[in-house]
């Protein structure tokens, strides 16, 4: 979705144990485009992983998503969905008799 929105090549890079690492992804894109590379941090808060992104070879690093209203709305939506599924499961189990 980010590639379509920006009209640019996007490569996932990981700040933890997965591959490619952020530096590997940045190097690949820099070689491909011969230009600067931005790192989009899909993290909720500052901390160890965001610090690692700042130390990466990216030219720019976005801020954590933090307290953006869209993040809060998504969390509430997921909570309501899960609560609804739990309530439905309890109602279904209420009608089951164990011998």
Buried (B, 14 or more C-beta within 10 A) or exposed (E): EEEEEEEEEBBEBEBEEEEBBBBBBBBBBBEEEEEEBBBBBEBBEEEEBBEBBEEBEBEEBBEBBEEEEEEEEEEEEEEEEEEEEEEEEEEEEEEEEEE
